[in-house]
Amino acid sequence: MNTIIIDDEPLARSIVKEYLQSYEEIKIVAECNDGFEGLKAIQQHEPDLIFLDIQMPKINGFEMLELIETPPSVIFTTAFDEFAIKAFESNAVDYLLKPFSKDRFDKAVQKYLQQKKASPQKTEAILESAAQSPVQQNRVVVKDGSKIKIIPVNQIQYLEAADDYVKIFTAEGSFLKKKTMSYFEQSLQSFQFARTHRSYIVNTQLITRIDPYEKDSHILLLSTGAKLPVSKAGYSKLKDVLGI
Amino acid sequence: MVAAESNRKLLLLNLSWWIVVSLIHAFILSQSALTVNEILIDTLVSFGLLGGICFLIVNNMRYYLPQREKYWYILFISLSVSGFCSVMSKFLLKLLMGGNALYMQEMHQTTGIRFGIGFLLVSCIAMMSLLWYNQEEQKQMDARKIEAEQLAREAELYKLRQQLQPHFLFNSLNSISALTASHPEKARHMINQLSEFLRGTLKKDEKQWNSLAEEMQYLELYLEIEKVRFGYRLRTDISCEDAALELKLPAMLLQPVVENAIKFGLYDTTGEVLIKVAAKKQDNSLKVEVENPFDPETSQPLKGTGFGLPSIQRRLFLLFARQDLLSVHKEDNHFITTILIPQNI
């Protein structure tokens, strides 16, 4: 059974290593300093379990998990993060609050060994609530080939539905993210975005024109030149956001 | 209620007012054919009564100040008091000097004017005391307000000073926990450092201003702890001009700025992070610059100053009533926070 420890503080990793010594069946295959290294190591080793810190350089633990197709089981380790703790408590996957005792650590590992694979829905639920935190609310982390890209929300032009994915359009091109349209509709609503169509969410600050188009529908023009359809329901939402 | 001393002043003023008025009255009467004795009795009776009742009114206002319709109150009181006094003094004077036909005739002729003058005098004094008491009350209210503001400010400053990042505390404890097994000596050292640091943050306002030298010692303690936590990733470069070492600054002001720089630097970049702190004397101020690297691609323009800076700005404002003492700017891939501490206090 393989595991990876991801934490930006060396001493914090060493304590997990020390506690793991009593588990011969668990082998540490990698130790990582941040989410980027973590992502690479997870893809390379496909571990069964990871110990994951939340607050780390560049992208946090939740954002790293979002980028993995099928995340391994996770035991979170964190010192203090109100949002993280709320995310855990509402979704009951195991997490360790630093500093933690060997007893507490053993309990978490035992829990993992018993259920082997934590059900993936739970991880998803955690990520959903973590996405409400102030840090994650104003940026979106995506994978661009082997690279990781952090997109500040104000740089998003519009989003387009694409099967199980959402296509995010920015000045630098488009990126795919495995999320639903309604997820983005909700998380972006405080940033002047409007869902103008079943398949489109638009950054209203870029709109230059809205023209009537056929019966009951409209078409809008962005300053980038893009033309997007507006449905009847979308038009009233748009009017709400723009205050007209 | 108005202070006793101020009340005494008002009553004294009241008394002198009536004495002056009585003297004028006596002087005017002396122009007529009345004898000294008659003038004396007349003056004493009329103004003794008016003065005595006014004394009661003024004293009464000390405990009860009409708030609404106070001008009607004054009119009503003045009318009734001067009316009552006219009747009373007429009655008394008749009793005392009923046998003096000349005097009685003169008194009958002047009843109207006596009432008019009495009314004017009483309303004057009532108005004056009303304004006096209002002003006193206003003064007291202002004093209370200033005191309350002062208290609130002190409390807020104390709170801002006390803000200790729980993240820092728990992570440090976690580092100690890790060290106890591998390096017990280092663990003990770190416990001592952490305790010393915590003691510094718990110190009450007994000494709100420290010299830069003292604050730097404290800052180094903090940086030592952070270096244990982050290992090789964190490097620091501290430089202080000798002339600046004795300059004063508010206790615990610098540490959160550096903490902010560390957080910002360490969480916005991967790899090694160099935090620079430079202090110097500039004109009559202490100038401290704190520099940290950042990644221009991912951090959002100036929004990323975040974390603890607003509370520092607030603290500086509460202390100096100036908004321009904290500033931030970018240079290449570096973020520089500048603090100015005026020294002429």
Contacts between the chains, C-beta under 8 A, distances in Angstrom:
chain1	res1	chain2	res2	distance
A	8	B	230	7.3
A	8	B	233	7.6
A	8	B	266	7.4
A	9	B	171	6.5
A	9	B	174	7.6
A	9	B	175	6.8
A	9	B	229	5.3
A	9	B	230	6.3
A	9	B	231	7.5
A	10	B	230	7.9
A	10	B	231	4.5
A	11	B	174	7.2
A	11	B	175	4.3
A	11	B	178	4.0
A	11	B	179	6.5
A	11	B	228	7.1
A	11	B	229	6.7
A	11	B	231	7.6
A	12	B	171	7.2
A	12	B	174	5.6
A	12	B	175	7.0
A	12	B	178	6.7
A	14	B	178	5.0
A	14	B	182	6.8
A	15	B	174	6.8
A	15	B	177	5.9
A	15	B	178	3.9
A	15	B	181	8.0
A	18	B	178	7.2
A	18	B	181	5.7
A	18	B	182	7.6
A	33	B	233	7.9
A	33	B	270	7.0
A	34	B	270	5.2
A	36	B	270	6.6
A	55	B	167	7.1
A	55	B	267	6.8
A	56	B	267	7.3
A	57	B	266	6.2
A	57	B	267	5.2
A	57	B	268	7.1
A	57	B	269	6.4
A	57	B	270	4.9
A	58	B	267	7.3
A	58	B	268	7.0
A	58	B	269	7.4
A	58	B	270	6.1
A	58	B	295	7.7
A	58	B	298	7.0
A	79	B	166	7.5
A	79	B	167	5.3
A	79	B	170	3.7
A	79	B	171	4.5
A	79	B	174	6.4
A	80	B	166	4.3
A	80	B	167	4.8
A	80	B	169	7.9
A	80	B	170	5.1
A	81	B	167	7.4
A	97	B	170	7.5
A	98	B	170	5.4
A	98	B	171	6.3
A	98	B	173	7.3
A	98	B	174	3.8
A	98	B	177	8.0
A	99	B	170	6.9
A	99	B	173	4.8
A	99	B	174	4.0
A	99	B	176	7.5
A	99	B	177	4.1
A	100	B	174	8.0
A	138	B	300	7.2
A	138	B	303	8.0
A	139	B	298	7.9
A	150	B	297	7.8
A	150	B	298	4.5
A	152	B	298	7.7
A	152	B	300	5.0
A	154	B	300	7.5
